[in-house]
């Protein structure tokens, strides 16, 4: 059953209300019929038709789906009574027929209007019941809860009927908060995002966010969402963030102290390195001066030996002088070697573009008709700055000992994580028994210090060199560069850089 409240929207009636409305309808029909019979039997023909409006409206109000049928039934009873009690008086029959039409029209119109209201109420009722938010209403004058949906009842852990008609204060936990809320509701017809604390049936305090609006009949409609878990999560997150910030601050302090200690250590190391560099510079300067003076003295010895040979005719004495000359030349050669050797490792290694290094190595050599091939692309090697001397000695070795060399080639290949540089010529090669000896210092009498010097230069950055050629088929040197000491395409030509 439905009822139309003061707001104009129909609502579902409880069983007791339906019984009262049905009794009222039956009573109004009985009164209308009794009035009709009494009026017609006493010659009163004008007033009684108005009494039929009441049962029609009451019935349509309660049973809109059957309003038209009920109107036709009541109107027909009215018409039968008039016709039968007035002996078909033409004037009265005409008026009663007009009233019949009026009754039916009113029934049809009101029934249609009532059906529309029922559909509207059902729509809003569905929204009310199925909303994901809790909804409750209360009267602004009484401050008593009128209705609430199932969602709201579950949030507060009540049965719906337990809260209907209750004072709003019963769900508030704080009187000051209640007073503040009611003042805001009275001051503004619409309020939003008010955070309130409500008490559930079992005494638990939950936090809600509430939006409220005032309807024209001073009914406050409130929409609420339980944000207790969200607030708890926010507090947990806030606490974790504070703890994290404190840990970051502590860690930053530790890192700052460590950084300051490291900077102090670096500064101390720089000062130590500067001291070593200064000492090396002084030693190199002293060595250079000493070497220069010794070479000048050796030159003088060679000159006096030549003069002595011209003045002495004794063959045995001349032989002794020649031996002294050979020994002097060997001393001179050893001293010149120290000039190159003293610079190995004296400066930090750099990235060096290999193609540029090879070009620099051969520009001071007379290669004649020997063709130089380099297939190294944009390869760069991290090595001692004397890397150029390595390739200078390789090319010089081919010129001096290769005998029939027409081609020298530098290529590369990958071997696992390493890179292998290959230096090859097509000369007579190196005898099997000399492959390891050429890299020893004591082998200088045959080949000079070149290959020993090359090995020492490469050793400073962990690069190794071996000879793997076939005797009679040409020399073949394999230079193995470890991972991290070679790159491709990352450097400009001729622009050495510190290792990253």
C-alpha positions in Angstrom: 0.0 0.0 0.0 1.2 3.6 -0.6 0.6 6.9 1.0 1.3 10.4 -0.2 3.0 12.4 2.6 3.3 16.1 2.9 6.3 16.1 0.6 4.1 14.8 -2.3 5.9 11.5 -2.9 4.1 8.2 -2.2 5.6 5.6 0.1 5.1 2.0 1.1 2.6 1.7 4.0 3.0 -0.8 6.9 0.3 -3.4 7.5 -1.5 -1.4 10.2 -1.7 1.7 8.1 -3.1 -0.4 5.2 -5.9 -1.7 7.4 -6.9 1.8 8.5 -7.0 3.1 5.0 -9.1 0.2 3.8 -11.6 0.8 6.7 -11.7 4.5 5.7 -12.5 3.6 2.1 -15.3 1.2 3.0 -16.8 3.7 5.4 -16.7 6.6 2.9 -18.4 4.4 0.3 -21.1 3.4 2.8 -21.6 7.1 3.7 -21.9 8.1 0.0 -24.5 5.4 -0.7 -26.5 6.1 2.4 -26.5 9.8 1.6 -27.6 9.2 -1.9 -30.5 7.0 -0.8 -31.5 9.5 1.9 -31.2 12.5 -0.4 -33.1 11.1 -3.3 -35.9 9.8 -1.0 -36.3 13.3 0.5 -36.2 15.3 -2.7 -32.6 16.6 -2.3 -30.8 16.4 -5.6 -27.7 18.7 -5.5 -25.4 17.9 -2.6 -24.9 14.2 -2.3 -22.8 13.7 -5.5 -19.9 15.5 -3.9 -19.7 12.7 -1.3 -18.4 10.3 -4.0 -15.2 12.3 -4.4 -13.8 11.1 -1.1 -13.9 7.3 -1.6 -12.6 7.7 -5.2 -9.6 9.8 -4.0 -9.0 7.6 -1.0 -9.0 4.4 -3.1 -6.8 5.9 -5.8 -4.5 7.1 -3.1 -4.1 3.6 -1.6 -4.6 1.4 -4.7 -3.6 3.4 -7.8 -3.3 0.3 -10.0 -7.0 -0.4 -9.5 -8.3 3.1 -9.2 -10.1 3.2 -12.6 -12.0 0.0 -12.0 -13.0 1.2 -8.5 -14.2 4.5 -9.9 -16.3 2.8 -12.6 -17.8 0.5 -10.0 -18.7 3.4 -7.5 -20.0 5.6 -10.4 -22.2 2.8 -11.7 -23.6 2.3 -8.2 -24.3 6.0 -8.0 -26.0 6.0 -11.4 -28.1 2.9 -10.6 -29.4 4.4 -7.3 -30.3 7.7 -9.1 -32.1 6.0 -11.9 -34.0 3.6 -9.7 -35.0 6.1 -7.0 -36.0 9.0 -9.4 -38.2 7.0 -11.8 -36.0 8.2 -14.7 -36.7 11.8 -14.2 -35.1 13.3 -17.4 -33.6 16.3 -15.6 -32.1 14.3 -12.8 -31.0 11.5 -15.2 -29.1 14.1 -17.3 -27.4 15.6 -14.3 -26.5 12.2 -12.8 -25.0 11.1 -16.1 -22.8 14.2 -16.1 -21.7 13.4 -12.6 -20.9 9.9 -13.7 -18.6 11.3 -16.4 -17.0 13.6 -13.9 -16.4 10.7 -11.4 -14.8 8.6 -14.1 -12.6 11.4 -15.3 -11.4 12.2 -11.8 -10.6 8.5 -11.2 -8.7 8.2 -14.4 -6.7 11.4 -13.9 -5.9 10.8 -10.2 -5.1 7.1 -10.9 -2.6 8.1 -13.6 -1.0 10.7 -11.4 -0.8 8.3 -8.5 0.9 5.6 -10.7 3.5 8.2 -11.7 4.2 9.0 -8.1 4.5 5.3 -7.3 7.1 4.8 -10.0 9.0 7.9 -8.7 9.0 6.6 -5.2 10.2 3.1 -6.3 13.0 4.7 -8.2 14.2 6.8 -5.3 13.5 3.9 -3.0 15.9 1.7 -5.1 18.5 4.5 -4.9 18.0 4.8 -1.2 18.3 1.1 -0.5 21.0 0.2 -3.0 23.4 3.1 -2.4 26.9 2.2 -1.5 26.9 5.0 1.1 24.9 4.9 4.3 21.8 7.2 4.2 19.6 8.3 7.1 17.1 11.2 7.6 16.0 13.1 10.6 13.6 16.0 11.3 15.2 19.4 11.9 12.5 20.2 14.4 12.5 16.9 16.4 16.1 15.8 15.8 14.8 12.2 15.6 15.9 9.7 13.0 13.2 9.1 10.4 14.6 6.5 8.0 17.9 4.8 7.2 19.0 2.3 4.6 20.4 -1.1 5.3 23.9 0.0 4.5 23.7 2.7 7.3 22.3 0.2 9.7 25.1 -2.2 9.0 27.7 0.5 9.5 26.2 1.3 13.0 25.6 -2.4 13.7 21.9 -1.8 14.4 18.7 -3.3 13.1 16.9 -0.7 11.0 13.8 -0.5 13.2 15.9 0.0 16.3 17.1 3.4 15.2 13.9 4.7 13.6 12.4 7.4 15.9 15.5 7.5 18.1 17.1 10.8 19.1 20.1 11.7 16.9 22.2 12.2 20.1 22.2 8.4 20.6 24.7 7.8 17.8 26.9 10.7 18.7 29.9 10.2 21.0 30.6 13.8 21.8 28.0 16.4 22.8 30.2 19.3 21.6 30.5 17.6 18.2 26.7 17.1 18.1 26.1 20.8 18.9 28.6 21.9 16.3 26.9 19.7 13.7 23.4 20.9 14.4 24.5 24.5 14.3 26.1 24.0 10.9 23.0 22.2 9.6 20.7 25.0 10.8 23.0 27.7 9.3 23.4 26.1 5.9 21.0 24.0 3.8 23.8 21.9 2.4 27.0 20.8 4.0 29.7 18.4 2.8 32.7 16.4 4.1 32.1 16.7 7.8 34.1 14.3 9.8 32.2 12.9 12.8 32.5 10.1 15.3 29.5 7.8 15.8 29.0 5.1 18.3 27.9 1.7 17.2 25.5 -0.6 19.0 28.3 -2.5 20.7 30.0 0.7 21.9 32.7 0.8 19.2 33.6 4.3 18.0 33.8 4.7 14.3 34.8 7.7 12.2 32.5 8.8 9.4 32.5 11.5 6.7 29.0 13.0 6.3 27.3 15.2 3.7 23.8 16.6 4.5 21.1 18.5 2.6 17.8 20.0 3.8 14.6 19.1 2.0 11.7 21.7 1.7 9.8 20.1 4.6 12.8 20.4 7.0 13.8 16.8 6.6 17.7 16.4 6.7 19.0 13.8 4.3 22.5 12.6 5.4 24.9 10.5 3.4 27.7 8.9 5.4 30.8 6.8 4.7 32.8 4.9 7.2 36.4 6.1 7.0 37.7 4.4 10.1 40.0 2.0 8.3 41.1 4.7 5.9 42.1 7.0 8.8 43.8 4.1 10.5 45.8 3.4 7.3 46.6 7.1 7.0 47.9 7.1 10.6 50.0 4.0 9.9 51.3 5.5 6.7 52.1 8.8 8.5 53.9 7.0 11.3 55.8 4.9 8.8 56.7 8.1 6.8 57.9 9.8 9.9 60.0 6.8 10.9 61.3 6.6 7.3 62.2 10.3 7.4 64.0 9.9 10.7 65.9 6.9 9.3 66.8 8.9 6.2 68.0 11.8 8.4 70.1 9.4 10.5 71.4 7.6 7.4 72.2 11.0 5.8 74.1 12.0 8.9 76.0 8.7 8.8 76.7 9.2 5.1 77.7 12.8 5.7 80.2 11.7 8.3 81.5 8.9 6.1 81.7 11.4 3.2 83.6 13.9 5.3 86.0 11.1 6.4 86.4 10.0 2.8 87.0 13.5 1.6 89.7 13.9 4.3 91.2 10.6 3.3 91.1 11.6 -0.4 92.7 15.0 0.5 95.4 13.2 2.4 95.9 10.8 -0.4 96.1 13.7 -2.9 98.7 15.3 -0.7 100.6 12.0 -0.5 100.3 11.6 -4.3 101.4 15.1 -4.9 104.4 14.5 -2.6 105.2 11.3 -4.5 104.8 13.1 -7.9 107.1 15.9 -6.6 109.6 13.3 -5.4 109.4 11.4 -8.8 109.8 14.7 -10.6 112.9 15.5 -8.7 114.3 12.0 -9.1 113.5 12.1 -12.8 115.1 15.5 -13.1 118.2 14.2 -11.2 118.2 11.0 -13.3 118.0 13.1 -16.5 120.8 15.4 -15.4 122.9 12.4 -14.3 122.2 10.5 -17.4 123.0 13.5 -19.6 126.3 14.0 -17.7 127.2 10.3 -18.0 126.4 10.3 -21.7 128.6 13.3 -22.2 131.4 11.6 -20.3 130.9 8.4 -22.4 131.1 10.6 -25.6 134.4 11.9 -24.3 135.6 8.3 -23.6 134.6 7.3 -27.2 136.5 10.3 -28.6 139.7 9.5 -26.6 139.4 5.8 -27.6 139.4 6.9 -31.2 142.5 9.1 -30.6 144.2 6.3 -28.8 143.6 3.8 -31.7 145.2 6.3 -34.1 148.3 6.7 -32.0 148.8 3.0 -31.0 150.1 0.5 -33.5 150.3 -2.5 -31.2 147.6 -4.9 -32.5 147.0 -6.4 -29.0 146.5 -2.9 -27.5 144.2 -2.0 -30.4 142.2 -5.1 -29.7 141.8 -4.1 -26.0 140.7 -0.6 -27.1 138.1 -2.0 -29.4 136.7 -4.2 -26.5 136.7 -1.1 -24.3 134.7 0.7 -27.1 132.2 -2.1 -27.4 131.6 -2.1 -23.6 131.3 1.7 -23.7 128.6 1.5 -26.4 126.7 -1.1 -24.4 126.8 1.2 -21.4 125.6 4.0 -23.6 122.7 1.8 -24.8 121.7 0.8 -21.3 121.6 4.4 -20.1 119.4 5.4 -23.1 117.0 2.6 -22.2 116.6 4.0 -18.7 115.4 7.2 -20.3 112.4 5.4 -21.7 111.9 3.0 -18.8 111.7 5.7 -16.1 108.4 7.1 -17.6 106.5 3.7 -17.4 103.6 4.1 -14.8 104.8 7.6 -13.9 101.4 9.1 -15.1 97.9 7.8 -14.8 96.6 5.5 -17.7 94.3 7.1 -20.2 91.8 5.9 -22.8 93.5 6.0 -26.2 92.0 5.6 -29.6 94.0 2.7 -31.1 93.9 3.8 -34.7 95.5 7.2 -33.7 98.1 5.4 -31.5 99.1 3.2 -34.5 99.4 6.2 -36.8 101.6 8.0 -34.3 103.8 4.9 -33.8 104.7 4.5 -37.6 105.1 8.2 -38.5 108.7 8.3 -37.1 109.6 5.0 -38.8 110.8 4.6 -42.4 108.3 1.8 -43.5 109.5 2.0 -47.1 107.3 -0.4 -49.3 105.8 -2.1 -46.3 102.0 -1.8 -46.3 100.4 -1.2 -42.9 96.8 -2.5 -42.4 94.8 -1.6 -39.3 91.3 -3.1 -38.8 90.5 -1.7 -35.4 87.6 0.7 -36.1 86.9 3.1 -33.3 88.4 0.8 -30.6 89.9 2.6 -27.6 92.2 1.0 -25.0 92.8 2.0 -21.4 96.6 1.8 -21.1 99.8 3.6 -20.0 100.5 6.7 -22.1 103.5 4.9 -23.5 101.2 2.6 -25.5 102.5 4.2 -28.7 106.0 2.9 -27.8 104.5 -0.7 -27.8 103.4 -0.5 -31.4 106.6 1.5 -32.3 108.7 -1.4 -31.1 106.4 -4.0 -32.8 106.8 -2.2 -36.2 110.5 -1.6 -35.6 111.0 -5.3 -34.7 109.4 -6.2 -38.1 111.6 -3.7 -39.9 114.8 -4.9 -38.2 114.3 -8.7 -38.0 111.5 -9.6 -40.4 113.9 -9.6 -43.4 111.3 -10.0 -46.1 108.3 -8.1 -44.6 105.9 -6.5 -47.1 102.8 -6.2 -44.9 102.1 -5.5 -41.2 98.5 -5.9 -40.0 96.7 -5.0 -36.7 93.3 -6.6 -36.1 91.2 -7.7 -33.1 88.8 -10.4 -32.0 86.7 -11.1 -28.9 87.6 -14.0 -26.6 85.0 -14.3 -23.9 85.0 -11.0 -21.9 88.4 -10.1 -23.2 89.6 -8.5 -26.4 92.6 -9.9 -28.3 94.7 -7.5 -30.5 96.6 -9.3 -33.2 99.9 -7.8 -34.7 101.1 -9.9 -37.7 103.8 -9.5 -40.3 104.7 -11.8 -43.2 108.5 -11.9 -42.5 110.7 -14.8 -41.4 109.0 -15.0 -38.0 110.6 -15.7 -34.6 112.4 -18.9 -33.8 110.6 -21.2 -31.4 113.3 -21.0 -28.8 113.2 -17.2 -28.7 109.4 -16.7 -28.4 109.6 -16.1 -24.6 113.2 -14.8 -24.4 112.5 -11.7 -26.5 110.4 -10.3 -23.6 113.3 -10.7 -21.0 115.6 -7.9 -20.1 118.8 -10.1 -20.5 117.9 -10.7 -24.2 118.8 -7.1 -25.1 122.1 -8.2 -26.7 120.2 -9.6 -29.7 117.1 -7.5 -30.1 117.5 -4.5 -27.8 115.2 -3.6 -24.9 112.1 -3.0 -27.2 110.0 -6.0 -26.5 110.9 -6.1 -22.8 109.9 -2.4 -22.6 106.6 -3.2 -24.5 105.7 -5.9 -22.0 106.4 -3.6 -19.0 104.2 -0.8 -20.5 101.3 -3.2 -21.0 101.6 -4.8 -17.6 100.7 -1.5 -15.9 97.0 -1.9 -16.8 96.9 -5.8 -16.8 97.4 -6.2 -20.5 99.5 -9.2 -21.6 101.5 -10.0 -24.7 102.7 -13.3 -26.2 104.2 -14.3 -29.5 102.3 -17.2 -31.3 103.6 -17.0 -34.9 104.9 -19.9 -36.9 108.7 -19.7 -37.6 109.2 -18.9 -41.3 105.6 -17.7 -41.7 105.9 -14.3 -40.0 105.7 -12.9 -36.5 102.3 -12.9 -34.7 101.9 -11.1 -31.3 98.7 -11.5 -29.3 97.9 -8.7 -27.0 95.1 -9.6 -24.5 93.1 -6.7 -23.1 90.9 -7.5 -20.1 87.2 -6.6 -19.8 86.8 -3.0 -18.8 90.0 -1.8 -20.5 88.5 -1.5 -24.0 85.6 0.3 -25.5 84.0 0.9 -28.9 82.7 4.3 -30.3 82.7 6.2 -27.0 85.7 8.6 -27.6 86.5 11.3 -30.1 89.6 10.6 -32.2 92.7 11.8 -30.5 91.0 12.8 -27.2 92.4 10.7 -24.3 90.2 10.6 -21.2 90.5 9.4 -17.7 88.9 6.0 -17.0 85.4 6.2 -15.6 
